Amino acid sequence: MTGVYIFVEWIFTFIEVAMYFVIVHATKKDQFTKKKQMLLFPVIAGVIAAGVVLLNLVNFTSMLMTTLYAVLVFTVGASILYKGKFLELMLVNLLYIAGLNLVEGAMIGLVSIIWSSEAVVKMAAGFCIERTVIVTAFKLIEILLVF
């Protein structure tokens, strides 16, 4: 079952990366031809998502390390895909990740009030069914907020 939970986590991280790339795409020009861009987009997003999930496997409780890694690799990925200055892309990325963290923090607080604080502790401890259910709800709300 752990493999299923890890795969679900990878899908959600892929969605986060893709949402960031869609935001950058709305403001920047593509770096490559449309065909090459369409090929590189999922490859880069998939590699970034795999890196984030692997980092979570090493130290699940270190949100700071995961966030710093995400800021760096999201920006590098956007630099590869889109024409733009690195610092501009990083600023967009910082705003995006700060927004995601605020929304997720609010939702975790809501879960601890509605469900229980024990569910939040169990969710933070590792990959489990509670985490999968809660993160699924989080990502659906985030997708609605972004689009």
N, CA and C atoms as an extended XYZ file, in Angstrom:
441
Properties=species:S:1:pos:R:3:atomname:S:1:resname:S:1:resid:I:1 pbc="F F F"
N         0.805       -1.198        0.000 N   MET     1
C         0.000        0.000        0.000 CA  MET     1
C         0.847        1.260        0.000 C   MET     1
N         2.031        1.174        0.607 N   THR     2
C         2.891        2.350        0.656 CA  THR     2
C         3.231        2.824       -0.754 C   THR     2
N         3.431        1.886       -1.668 N   GLY     3
C         3.726        2.250       -3.052 CA  GLY     3
C         2.596        3.054       -3.683 C   GLY     3
N         1.360        2.680       -3.372 N   VAL     4
C         0.198        3.414       -3.889 CA  VAL     4
C         0.182        4.822       -3.316 C   VAL     4
N         0.442        4.941       -2.006 N   TYR     5
C         0.455        6.266       -1.372 CA  TYR     5
C         1.552        7.148       -1.962 C   TYR     5
N         2.717        6.567       -2.207 N   ILE     6
C         3.820        7.326       -2.802 CA  ILE     6
C         3.454        7.770       -4.210 C   ILE     6
N         2.818        6.889       -4.976 N   PHE     7
C         2.398        7.251       -6.334 CA  PHE     7
C         1.367        8.378       -6.303 C   PHE     7
N         0.420        8.308       -5.384 N   VAL     8
C        -0.583        9.371       -5.256 CA  VAL     8
C         0.103       10.685       -4.887 C   VAL     8
N         1.064       10.625       -3.981 N   GLU     9
C         1.822       11.826       -3.606 CA  GLU     9
C         2.558       12.401       -4.821 C   GLU     9
N         3.128       11.524       -5.660 N   TRP    10
C         3.833       11.980       -6.869 CA  TRP    10
C         2.848       12.674       -7.816 C   TRP    10
N         1.662       12.103       -7.975 N   ILE    11
C         0.663       12.716       -8.858 CA  ILE    11
C         0.301       14.114       -8.357 C   ILE    11
N         0.089       14.250       -7.054 N   PHE    12
C        -0.281       15.555       -6.515 CA  PHE    12
C         0.855       16.560       -6.653 C   PHE    12
N         2.074       16.110       -6.460 N   THR    13
C         3.221       17.008       -6.633 CA  THR    13
C         3.357       17.392       -8.099 C   THR    13
N         3.125       16.449       -9.003 N   PHE    14
C         3.140       16.741      -10.434 CA  PHE    14
C         2.109       17.823      -10.762 C   PHE    14
N         0.937       17.720      -10.157 N   ILE    15
C        -0.114       18.719      -10.385 CA  ILE    15
C         0.336       20.088       -9.890 C   ILE    15
N         1.007       20.141       -8.732 N   GLU    16
C         1.517       21.417       -8.221 CA  GLU    16
C         2.517       22.036       -9.181 C   GLU    16
N         3.437       21.214       -9.688 N   VAL    17
C         4.438       21.710      -10.635 CA  VAL    17
C         3.757       22.179      -11.915 C   VAL    17
N         2.814       21.400      -12.406 N   ALA    18
C         2.107       21.769      -13.633 CA  ALA    18
C         1.330       23.074      -13.453 C   ALA    18
N         0.720       23.272      -12.272 N   MET    19
C        -0.009       24.524      -12.033 CA  MET    19
C         0.958       25.712      -12.069 C   MET    19
N         2.138       25.544      -11.497 N   TYR    20
C         3.133       26.622      -11.534 CA  TYR    20
C         3.545       26.910      -12.976 C   TYR    20
N         3.810       25.860      -13.752 N   PHE    21
C         4.209       26.046      -15.147 CA  PHE    21
C         3.091       26.716      -15.960 C   PHE    21
N         1.834       26.408      -15.664 N   VAL    22
C         0.717       27.050      -16.363 CA  VAL    22
C         0.681       28.546      -16.034 C   VAL    22
N         0.936       28.881      -14.777 N   ILE    23
C         0.986       30.295      -14.385 CA  ILE    23
C         2.122       31.007      -15.109 C   ILE    23
N         3.298       30.386      -15.166 N   VAL    24
C         4.435       30.995      -15.865 CA  VAL    24
C         4.144       31.095      -17.353 C   VAL    24
N         3.501       30.082      -17.912 N   HIS    25
C         3.170       30.082      -19.340 CA  HIS    25
C         2.265       31.271      -19.694 C   HIS    25
N         1.411       31.646      -18.766 N   ALA    26
C         0.508       32.772      -19.019 CA  ALA    26
C         1.257       34.100      -19.087 C   ALA    26
N         2.449       34.162      -18.506 N   THR    27
C         3.190       35.431      -18.455 CA  THR    27
C         4.453       35.450      -19.305 C   THR    27
N         4.957       34.301      -19.699 N   LYS    28
C         6.224       34.227      -20.437 CA  LYS    28
C         6.047       33.491      -21.759 C   LYS    28
N         6.993       33.716      -22.663 N   LYS    29
C         6.977       33.026      -23.950 CA  LYS    29
C         7.661       31.663      -23.816 C   LYS    29
N         7.215       30.716      -24.667 N   ASP    30
C         7.828       29.389      -24.684 CA  ASP    30
C         9.262       29.480      -25.169 C   ASP    30
N        10.099       28.610      -24.666 N   GLN    31
C        11.508       28.569      -25.039 CA  GLN    31
C        11.703       27.782      -26.348 C   GLN    31
N        10.871       26.779      -26.561 N   PHE    32
C        11.048       25.868      -27.687 CA  PHE    32
C         9.819       25.878      -28.589 C   PHE    32
N         9.889       25.098      -29.661 N   THR    33
C         8.733       24.943      -30.538 CA  THR    33
C         7.611       24.246      -29.751 C   THR    33
N         6.396       24.381      -30.237 N   LYS    34
C         5.245       23.843      -29.516 CA  LYS    34
C         5.365       22.336      -29.282 C   LYS    34
N         5.850       21.605      -30.288 N   LYS    35
C         5.962       20.155      -30.169 CA  LYS    35
C         6.993       19.775      -29.105 C   LYS    35
N         8.149       20.415      -29.126 N   LYS    36
C         9.190       20.117      -28.145 CA  LYS    36
C         8.761       20.572      -26.748 C   LYS    36
N         8.061       21.703      -26.690 N   GLN    37
C         7.570       22.227      -25.417 CA  GLN    37
C         6.591       21.229      -24.788 C   GLN    37
N         5.699       20.674      -25.604 N   MET    38
C         4.711       19.713      -25.106 CA  MET    38
C         5.373       18.430      -24.626 C   MET    38
N         6.520       18.082      -25.183 N   LEU    39
C         7.258       16.899      -24.741 CA  LEU    39
C         8.031       17.182      -23.452 C   LEU    39
N         8.663       18.344      -23.380 N   LEU    40
C         9.488       18.670      -22.220 CA  LEU    40
C         8.660       18.981      -20.973 C   LEU    40
N         7.495       19.582      -21.144 N   PHE    41
C         6.663       19.979      -20.002 CA  PHE    41
C         6.414       18.820      -19.038 C   PHE    41
N         5.841       17.685      -19.480 N   PRO    42
C         5.589       16.593      -18.529 CA  PRO    42
C         6.862       15.917      -18.026 C   PRO    42
N         7.900       15.888      -18.859 N   VAL    43
C         9.157       15.265      -18.426 CA  VAL    43
C         9.767       16.061      -17.278 C   VAL    43
N         9.876       17.366      -17.439 N   ILE    44
C        10.467       18.210      -16.395 CA  ILE    44
C         9.589       18.196      -15.150 C   ILE    44
N         8.286       18.310      -15.319 N   ALA    45
C         7.378       18.279      -14.166 CA  ALA    45
C         7.466       16.939      -13.434 C   ALA    45
N         7.576       15.847      -14.173 N   GLY    46
C         7.686       14.517      -13.560 CA  GLY    46
C         8.972       14.326      -12.780 C   GLY    46
N        10.075       14.817      -13.330 N   VAL    47
C        11.365       14.707      -12.640 CA  VAL    47
C        11.353       15.547      -11.363 C   VAL    47
N        10.818       16.754      -11.438 N   ILE    48
C        10.730       17.614      -10.253 CA  ILE    48
C         9.852       16.957       -9.190 C   ILE    48
N         8.715       16.423       -9.598 N   ALA    49
C         7.808       15.759       -8.652 CA  ALA    49
C         8.482       14.560       -7.999 C   ALA    49
N         9.224       13.785       -8.781 N   ALA    50
C         9.937       12.636       -8.220 CA  ALA    50
C        10.965       13.082       -7.186 C   ALA    50
N        11.670       14.172       -7.465 N   GLY    51
C        12.644       14.694       -6.513 CA  GLY    51
C        12.005       15.122       -5.210 C   GLY    51
N        10.861       15.786       -5.290 N   VAL    52
C        10.157       16.228       -4.075 CA  VAL    52
C         9.697       15.019       -3.264 C   VAL    52
N         9.130       14.015       -3.923 N   VAL    53
C         8.659       12.822       -3.218 CA  VAL    53
C         9.837       12.066       -2.602 C   VAL    53
N        10.938       11.950       -3.326 N   LEU    54
C        12.116       11.280       -2.759 CA  LEU    54
C        12.654       12.031       -1.552 C   LEU    54
N        12.655       13.343       -1.615 N   LEU    55
C        13.084       14.140       -0.466 CA  LEU    55
C        12.152       13.915        0.719 C   LEU    55
N        10.854       13.799        0.461 N   ASN    56
C         9.907       13.492        1.540 CA  ASN    56
C        10.153       12.115        2.133 C   ASN    56
N        10.590       11.165        1.317 N   LEU    57
C        10.883        9.821        1.829 CA  LEU    57
C        12.081        9.846        2.773 C   LEU    57
N        13.054       10.687        2.477 N   VAL    58
C        14.250       10.764        3.311 CA  VAL    58
C        13.916       11.389        4.657 C   VAL    58
N        13.239       12.531        4.634 N   ASN    59
C        12.907       13.221        5.871 CA  ASN    59
C        11.542       13.866        5.703 C   ASN    59
N        10.514       13.156        6.107 N   PHE    60
C         9.144       13.578        5.856 CA  PHE    60
C         8.758       14.827        6.635 C   PHE    60
N         9.374       15.037        7.787 N   THR    61
C         8.984       16.154        8.641 CA  THR    61
C         9.706       17.452        8.301 C   THR    61
N        10.637       17.414        7.366 N   SER    62
C        11.412       18.611        7.043 CA  SER    62
C        10.753       19.392        5.917 C   SER    62
N         9.734       20.163        6.264 N   MET    63
C         9.025       20.947        5.267 CA  MET    63
C         9.903       22.061        4.705 C   MET    63
N        10.794       22.588        5.526 N   LEU    64
C        11.669       23.669        5.074 CA  LEU    64
C        12.577       23.191        3.943 C   LEU    64
N        13.178       22.036        4.099 N   MET    65
C        14.057       21.503        3.042 CA  MET    65
C        13.274       21.242        1.756 C   MET    65
N        12.100       20.679        1.891 N   THR    66
C        11.273       20.414        0.715 CA  THR    66
C        10.879       21.716        0.030 C   THR    66
N        10.540       22.721        0.805 N   THR    67
C        10.146       24.014        0.235 CA  THR    67
C        11.322       24.679       -0.478 C   THR    67
N        12.488       24.669        0.140 N   LEU    68
C        13.671       25.260       -0.502 CA  LEU    68
C        14.030       24.521       -1.785 C   LEU    68
N        13.962       23.206       -1.744 N   TYR    69
C        14.221       22.400       -2.944 CA  TYR    69
C        13.203       22.749       -4.034 C   TYR    69
N        11.930       22.844       -3.652 N   ALA    70
C        10.879       23.155       -4.628 CA  ALA    70
C        11.094       24.527       -5.252 C   ALA    70
N        11.463       25.510       -4.441 N   VAL    71
C        11.713       26.857       -4.971 CA  VAL    71
C        12.815       26.798       -6.022 C   VAL    71
N        13.877       26.105       -5.724 N   LEU    72
C        15.005       26.032       -6.659 CA  LEU    72
C        14.649       25.267       -7.929 C   LEU    72
N        14.107       24.066       -7.794 N   VAL    73
C        13.877       23.250       -8.993 CA  VAL    73
C        12.685       23.719       -9.811 C   VAL    73
N        11.657       24.286       -9.178 N   PHE    74
C        10.554       24.852       -9.952 CA  PHE    74
C        11.086       25.979      -10.828 C   PHE    74
N        11.951       26.813      -10.259 N   THR    75
C        12.498       27.943      -11.006 CA  THR    75
C        13.415       27.469      -12.128 C   THR    75
N        14.248       26.474      -11.842 N   VAL    76
C        15.128       25.926      -12.885 CA  VAL    76
C        14.293       25.306      -14.002 C   VAL    76
N        13.249       24.559      -13.634 N   GLY    77
C        12.368       23.963      -14.640 CA  GLY    77
C        11.692       25.015      -15.503 C   GLY    77
N        11.226       26.088      -14.868 N   ALA    78
C        10.597       27.177      -15.630 CA  ALA    78
C        11.619       27.875      -16.517 C   ALA    78
N        12.867       27.983      -16.044 N   SER    79
C        13.924       28.595      -16.857 CA  SER    79
C        14.212       27.776      -18.109 C   SER    79
N        14.088       26.475      -17.987 N   ILE    80
C        14.307       25.601      -19.142 CA  ILE    80
C        13.160       25.743      -20.138 C   ILE    80
N        11.931       25.801      -19.637 N   LEU    81
C        10.760       25.798      -20.508 CA  LEU    81
C        10.398       27.163      -21.078 C   LEU    81
N        10.672       28.230      -20.339 N   TYR    82
C        10.166       29.537      -20.737 CA  TYR    82
C        11.279       30.574      -20.789 C   TYR    82
N        11.079       31.573      -21.665 N   LYS    83
C        12.015       32.685      -21.758 CA  LYS    83
C        11.700       33.656      -20.632 C   LYS    83
N        12.696       33.970      -19.848 N   GLY    84
C        12.490       34.891      -18.745 CA  GLY    84
C        13.712       34.915      -17.853 C   GLY    84
N        13.831       35.970      -17.081 N   LYS    85
C        14.949       36.088      -16.173 CA  LYS    85
C        14.731       35.167      -14.980 C   LYS    85
N        15.815       34.583      -14.506 N   PHE    86
C        15.760       33.625      -13.408 CA  PHE    86
C        15.114       34.257      -12.172 C   PHE    86
N        15.490       35.474      -11.852 N   LEU    87
C        14.952       36.130      -10.654 CA  LEU    87
C        13.458       36.421      -10.777 C   LEU    87
N        13.001       36.767      -11.989 N   GLU    88
C        11.567       36.984      -12.197 CA  GLU    88
C        10.799       35.683      -11.982 C   GLU    88
N        11.338       34.589      -12.537 N   LEU    89
C        10.696       33.287      -12.377 CA  LEU    89
C        10.708       32.859      -10.917 C   LEU    89
N        11.796       33.172      -10.211 N   MET    90
C        11.876       32.806       -8.799 CA  MET    90
C        10.866       33.608       -7.975 C   MET    90
N        10.666       34.863       -8.315 N   LEU    91
C         9.679       35.676       -7.597 CA  LEU    91
C         8.270       35.104       -7.781 C   LEU    91
N         7.934       34.764       -9.011 N   VAL    92
C         6.629       34.141       -9.269 CA  VAL    92
C         6.518       32.840       -8.478 C   VAL    92
N         7.593       32.079       -8.463 N   ASN    93
C         7.629       30.805       -7.749 CA  ASN    93
C         7.457       31.006       -6.248 C   ASN    93
N         8.153       31.977       -5.680 N   LEU    94
C         8.029       32.239       -4.242 CA  LEU    94
C         6.601       32.628       -3.873 C   LEU    94
N         5.991       33.457       -4.699 N   LEU    95
C         4.602       33.842       -4.450 CA  LEU    95
C         3.669       32.638       -4.555 C   LEU    95
N         3.909       31.790       -5.555 N   TYR    96
C         3.088       30.595       -5.759 CA  TYR    96
C         3.223       29.633       -4.575 C   TYR    96
N         4.452       29.352       -4.175 N   ILE    97
C         4.668       28.406       -3.080 CA  ILE    97
C         4.177       28.986       -1.753 C   ILE    97
N         4.365       30.287       -1.543 N   ALA    98
C         3.836       30.914       -0.329 CA  ALA    98
C         2.310       30.795       -0.295 C   ALA    98
N         1.678       31.003       -1.442 N   GLY    99
C         0.227       30.847       -1.513 CA  GLY    99
C        -0.214       29.425       -1.222 C   GLY    99
N         0.501       28.448       -1.802 N   LEU   100
C         0.171       27.045       -1.527 CA  LEU   100
C         0.327       26.729       -0.053 C   LEU   100
N         1.413       27.203        0.558 N   ASN   101
C         1.648       26.940        1.976 CA  ASN   101
C         0.574       27.587        2.848 C   ASN   101
N         0.148       28.789        2.499 N   LEU   102
C        -0.918       29.441        3.267 CA  LEU   102
C        -2.233       28.674        3.162 C   LEU   102
N        -2.571       28.264        1.956 N   VAL   103
C        -3.813       27.523        1.756 CA  VAL   103
C        -3.752       26.180        2.483 C   VAL   103
N        -2.627       25.468        2.357 N   GLU   104
C        -2.504       24.176        3.031 CA  GLU   104
C        -2.483       24.332        4.543 C   GLU   104
N        -1.829       25.374        5.047 N   GLY   105
C        -1.833       25.620        6.486 CA  GLY   105
C        -3.236       25.881        7.009 C   GLY   105
N        -3.998       26.666        6.268 N   ALA   106
C        -5.382       26.928        6.663 CA  ALA   106
C        -6.214       25.652        6.632 C   ALA   106
N        -6.000       24.827        5.617 N   MET   107
C        -6.761       23.587        5.519 CA  MET   107
C        -6.364       22.601        6.613 C   MET   107
N        -5.082       22.559        6.987 N   ILE   108
C        -4.649       21.682        8.081 CA  ILE   108
C        -5.280       22.138        9.394 C   ILE   108
N        -5.327       23.449        9.607 N   GLY   109
C        -6.004       23.965       10.786 CA  GLY   109
C        -7.475       23.595       10.806 C   GLY   109
N        -8.112       23.691        9.662 N   LEU   110
C        -9.524       23.324        9.547 CA  LEU   110
C        -9.735       21.837        9.816 C   LEU   110
N        -8.844       20.992        9.284 N   VAL   111
C        -8.937       19.549        9.517 CA  VAL   111
C        -8.778       19.241       10.999 C   VAL   111
N        -7.836       19.920       11.666 N   SER   112
C        -7.641       19.655       13.097 CA  SER   112
C        -8.856       20.083       13.917 C   SER   112
N        -9.575       21.105       13.451 N   ILE   113
C       -10.782       21.546       14.163 CA  ILE   113
C       -11.953       20.610       13.870 C   ILE   113
N       -12.161       20.301       12.581 N   ILE   114
C       -13.316       19.492       12.181 CA  ILE   114
C       -13.119       18.009       12.513 C   ILE   114
N       -11.975       17.464       12.092 N   TRP   115
C       -11.740       16.035       12.252 CA  TRP   115
C       -11.113       15.803       13.615 C   TRP   115
N        -9.781       15.920       13.697 N   SER   116
C        -9.081       15.817       14.972 CA  SER   116
C        -7.617       16.169       14.749 C   SER   116
N        -6.988       16.610       15.806 N   SER   117
C        -5.560       16.918       15.696 CA  SER   117
C        -4.745       15.645       15.545 C   SER   117
N        -5.288       14.517       15.988 N   GLU   118
C        -4.604       13.227       15.833 CA  GLU   118
C        -4.475       12.852       14.351 C   GLU   118
N        -5.475       13.180       13.557 N   ALA   119
C        -5.421       12.902       12.116 CA  ALA   119
C        -4.313       13.714       11.467 C   ALA   119
N        -4.138       14.952       11.921 N   VAL   120
C        -3.079       15.800       11.370 CA  VAL   120
C        -1.712       15.247       11.749 C   VAL   120
N        -1.565       14.795       12.992 N   VAL   121
C        -0.289       14.207       13.442 CA  VAL   121
C         0.002       12.932       12.657 C   VAL   121
N        -0.998       12.098       12.461 N   LYS   122
C        -0.810       10.861       11.693 CA  LYS   122
C        -0.464       11.172       10.240 C   LYS   122
N        -1.112       12.208        9.691 N   MET   123
C        -0.837       12.609        8.315 CA  MET   123
C         0.611       13.079        8.168 C   MET   123
N         1.111       13.807        9.155 N   ALA   124
C         2.476       14.324        9.091 CA  ALA   124
C         3.518       13.244        9.339 C   ALA   124
N         3.102       12.125        9.930 N   ALA   125
C         4.053       11.070       10.265 CA  ALA   125
C         4.519       10.274        9.047 C   ALA   125
N         3.751       10.257        7.982 N   GLY   126
C         4.166        9.488        6.807 CA  GLY   126
C         3.012        9.221        5.867 C   GLY   126
N         3.254        8.324        4.924 N   PHE   127
C         2.263        7.985        3.912 CA  PHE   127
C         1.226        7.039        4.518 C   PHE   127
N        -0.042        7.442        4.491 N   CYS   128
C        -1.124        6.631        5.027 CA  CYS   128
C        -2.423        7.022        4.325 C   CYS   128
N        -3.483        6.294        4.616 N   ILE   129
C        -4.761        6.564        3.961 CA  ILE   129
C        -5.316        7.927        4.370 C   ILE   129
N        -5.128        8.313        5.628 N   GLU   130
C        -5.606        9.625        6.067 CA  GLU   130
C        -4.926       10.735        5.280 C   GLU   130
N        -3.610       10.599        5.110 N   ARG   131
C        -2.859       11.606        4.355 CA  ARG   131
C        -3.367       11.672        2.916 C   ARG   131
N        -3.597       10.521        2.308 N   THR   132
C        -4.061       10.481        0.926 CA  THR   132
C        -5.418       11.168        0.788 C   THR   132
N        -6.332       10.904        1.699 N   VAL   133
C        -7.664       11.511        1.637 CA  VAL   133
C        -7.572       13.021        1.843 C   VAL   133
N        -6.824       13.439        2.856 N   ILE   134
C        -6.715       14.859        3.167 CA  ILE   134
C        -6.002       15.612        2.053 C   ILE   134
N        -4.901       15.051        1.543 N   VAL   135
C        -4.159       15.722        0.474 CA  VAL   135
C        -4.979       15.777       -0.803 C   VAL   135
N        -5.784       14.757       -1.060 N   THR   136
C        -6.679       14.794       -2.223 CA  THR   136
C        -7.627       15.987       -2.120 C   THR   136
N        -8.203       16.185       -0.962 N   ALA   137
C        -9.095       17.333       -0.769 CA  ALA   137
C        -8.330       18.640       -0.933 C   ALA   137
N        -7.108       18.707       -0.370 N   PHE   138
C        -6.285       19.916       -0.489 CA  PHE   138
C        -6.023       20.251       -1.952 C   PHE   138
N        -5.612       19.274       -2.718 N   LYS   139
C        -5.240       19.524       -4.113 CA  LYS   139
C        -6.444       19.924       -4.941 C   LYS   139
N        -7.598       19.333       -4.679 N   LEU   140
C        -8.793       19.740       -5.413 CA  LEU   140
C        -9.130       21.203       -5.135 C   LEU   140
N        -9.013       21.607       -3.884 N   ILE   141
C        -9.274       23.009       -3.534 CA  ILE   141
C        -8.231       23.923       -4.178 C   ILE   141
N        -6.951       23.513       -4.144 N   GLU   142
C        -5.894       24.330       -4.751 CA  GLU   142
C        -6.100       24.483       -6.255 C   GLU   142
N        -6.493       23.413       -6.917 N   ILE   143
C        -6.749       23.484       -8.361 CA  ILE   143
C        -7.884       24.469       -8.633 C   ILE   143
N        -8.923       24.414       -7.827 N   LEU   144
C       -10.027       25.355       -8.005 CA  LEU   144
C        -9.590       26.791       -7.772 C   LEU   144
N        -8.692       27.009       -6.808 N   LEU   145
C        -8.218       28.352       -6.520 CA  LEU   145
C        -7.325       28.898       -7.637 C   LEU   145
N        -6.496       28.040       -8.218 N   VAL   146
C        -5.573       28.487       -9.266 CA  VAL   146
C        -6.302       28.733      -10.575 C   VAL   146
N        -7.240       27.859      -10.903 N   PHE   147
C        -7.927       27.982      -12.187 CA  PHE   147
C        -9.276       28.587      -11.958 C   PHE   147
